[in-house]
């Protein structure tokens, strides 16, 4: 009879899945799509509230994070 601790520890010892080039492409595509979505939202928000609005600044900073992730992923 096994105890529950043995079952849990064996699950944690499974090897991690390695990223393949298709995984990177999917991630790059998802990041690109998110960037485009946020870019459009930012454009609309700027037109409604102006550049100095706190929500515009916050969304712009969020967009910057995704852009940096995309650039790092693509090796730029």
Secondary structure per residue as TSV (DSSP state, phi and psi in degrees):
chain	resnum	aa	ss	phi	psi
A	1	X	-	360.0	127.1
A	2	X	-	-90.3	147.8
A	3	X	-	-95.6	167.6
A	4	X	H	-67.1	-29.8
A	5	X	H	-63.6	-39.0
A	6	X	H	-63.4	-41.0
A	7	X	H	-64.1	-42.7
A	8	X	H	-67.3	-41.4
A	9	X	H	-69.3	-31.1
A	10	X	H	-71.2	-30.0
A	11	X	H	-66.8	-37.2
A	12	X	H	-72.2	-14.0
A	13	X	T	-93.2	5.5
A	14	X	S	-69.5	140.8
A	15	X	-	-67.0	145.9
A	16	X	-	-74.7	146.3
A	17	X	-	-73.5	133.7
A	18	X	-	-83.9	145.3
A	19	X	-	-73.3	133.2
A	20	X	-	-102.6	170.2
A	21	X	H	-62.5	-31.9
A	22	X	H	-69.1	-34.3
A	23	X	H	-63.2	-41.6
A	24	X	H	-65.4	-40.9
A	25	X	H	-63.3	-42.0
A	26	X	H	-63.5	-43.6
A	27	X	H	-64.0	-43.4
A	28	X	H	-61.8	-42.3
A	29	X	H	-64.8	-43.7
A	30	X	H	-63.8	-42.4
A	31	X	H	-63.8	-43.6
A	32	X	H	-60.5	-44.2
A	33	X	H	-62.5	-41.9
A	34	X	H	-64.3	-41.5
A	35	X	H	-61.0	-45.0
A	36	X	H	-65.1	-39.7
A	37	X	H	-62.6	-47.5
A	38	X	H	-66.6	-35.6
A	39	X	H	-61.8	-43.6
A	40	X	H	-66.7	-41.1
A	41	X	H	-62.1	-41.9
A	42	X	H	-63.5	-43.7
A	43	X	H	-59.4	-45.5
A	44	X	H	-63.3	-42.4
A	45	X	H	-66.4	-39.3
A	46	X	H	-62.8	-42.1
A	47	X	H	-63.9	-33.4
A	48	X	H	-83.2	-39.4
A	49	X	H	-117.8	-14.1
A	50	X	-	90.3	167.8
A	51	X	T	-72.0	-25.4
A	52	X	T	-87.6	-5.0
A	53	X	-	-67.6	139.3
A	54	X	H	-61.3	-36.6
A	55	X	H	-68.2	-31.2
A	56	X	H	-67.5	-45.2
A	57	X	H	-62.2	-44.4
A	58	X	H	-61.9	-45.8
A	59	X	H	-66.0	-37.8
A	60	X	H	-62.2	-41.5
A	61	X	H	-66.4	-38.3
A	62	X	H	-63.1	-43.5
A	63	X	H	-60.9	-41.5
A	64	X	H	-56.8	-40.6
A	65	X	H	-61.8	-45.8
A	66	X	H	-66.5	-38.4
A	67	X	H	-63.1	-43.8
A	68	X	H	-62.6	-42.1
A	69	X	H	-60.6	-43.2
A	70	X	H	-63.9	-44.3
A	71	X	H	-63.4	-40.8
A	72	X	H	-65.1	-41.5
A	73	X	H	-63.2	-38.8
A	74	X	T	-85.8	-1.7
A	75	X	T	77.4	31.3
A	76	X	-	-101.1	360.0
